[in-house]
């Protein structure tokens, strides 16, 4: 989505397999000048309850990609399958 002021908003889902701990993900379309914001939300097959915490962390790699990883406080990766992401640039 491109706004009248030139701001570009992209979003989607990036997969992670049980063997992956960190993934480099290529955006559908590279930002022409700047990649300014990245938001990640963990995606899992079940609700996490009690003392099980799931977190997603990421970094901007380039105008066309970002890296991300997931952490589970109990080490259970069977229900983790990726992240929902949103990226802003121009």
NORMOWO-V714304 format. One record per residue. PHI is phi in degrees with one decimal (none if undefined). NEAR is the number of other ideal C-beta (glycine too) atoms within 12 Angstrom. D_LAST is the distance of its C-alpha to the last C-alpha in whole Angstrom. Layout:
phi->(PHI | PHI)
near->(NEAR | NEAR)
d_last->(D_LAST | D_LAST)
This chain:
phi->(none | -114.5 | -87.3 | -56.1 | -82.1 | 97.0 | -65.8 | -114.7 | -120.2 | -123.6 | -154.3 | 169.7 | -130.3 | -117.0 | -85.0 | -141.2 | -92.9 | -61.8 | -83.9 | -87.2 | -115.3 | -136.5 | -133.2 | -97.9 | -116.5 | -92.0 | -65.3 | -58.6 | -141.8 | -68.5 | -77.1 | -72.0 | -125.1 | -154.3 | -109.9 | -105.8 | -151.3 | -136.0 | -121.1 | -128.3 | -129.7 | -61.0 | -118.0 | -143.2 | -78.8 | -142.6 | -74.3 | -95.1 | -127.7 | 55.6 | -98.3 | -97.0 | -114.2 | -119.6 | -135.0 | -115.1 | -138.8 | -150.4 | -148.9 | -82.5 | -91.2 | -159.9 | -66.2 | -121.8 | -154.1 | -140.7 | -110.2 | -150.7 | -146.9 | -128.2 | -129.6 | -121.3 | -61.5 | -104.6 | 73.7 | -90.1 | -98.5 | -65.9 | -102.8 | -90.8 | -129.3 | 149.5 | -136.5 | -90.8 | -131.9 | -139.9 | -132.7 | -124.9 | -161.0 | -157.2)
near->(15 | 15 | 11 | 8 | 9 | 16 | 20 | 27 | 25 | 31 | 21 | 22 | 20 | 35 | 19 | 33 | 15 | 17 | 10 | 20 | 17 | 21 | 28 | 19 | 32 | 19 | 28 | 18 | 19 | 21 | 28 | 15 | 12 | 17 | 28 | 20 | 21 | 31 | 22 | 32 | 22 | 33 | 23 | 25 | 15 | 15 | 10 | 21 | 12 | 8 | 10 | 21 | 18 | 31 | 19 | 33 | 21 | 32 | 18 | 26 | 21 | 19 | 21 | 19 | 26 | 36 | 25 | 35 | 26 | 36 | 24 | 24 | 17 | 16 | 15 | 19 | 24 | 14 | 22 | 34 | 23 | 29 | 35 | 24 | 34 | 25 | 38 | 25 | 29 | 21)
d_last->(11 | 9 | 10 | 11 | 9 | 6 | 5 | 5 | 9 | 11 | 14 | 18 | 21 | 21 | 25 | 27 | 31 | 34 | 34 | 30 | 29 | 26 | 24 | 21 | 19 | 16 | 13 | 14 | 11 | 9 | 6 | 6 | 6 | 5 | 7 | 8 | 10 | 13 | 16 | 19 | 22 | 25 | 27 | 31 | 34 | 36 | 35 | 36 | 39 | 41 | 40 | 37 | 34 | 31 | 27 | 24 | 22 | 19 | 17 | 14 | 16 | 13 | 10 | 12 | 14 | 15 | 19 | 21 | 25 | 27 | 30 | 33 | 36 | 39 | 38 | 38 | 35 | 37 | 35 | 31 | 29 | 26 | 23 | 21 | 17 | 14 | 10 | 7 | 4 | 0)
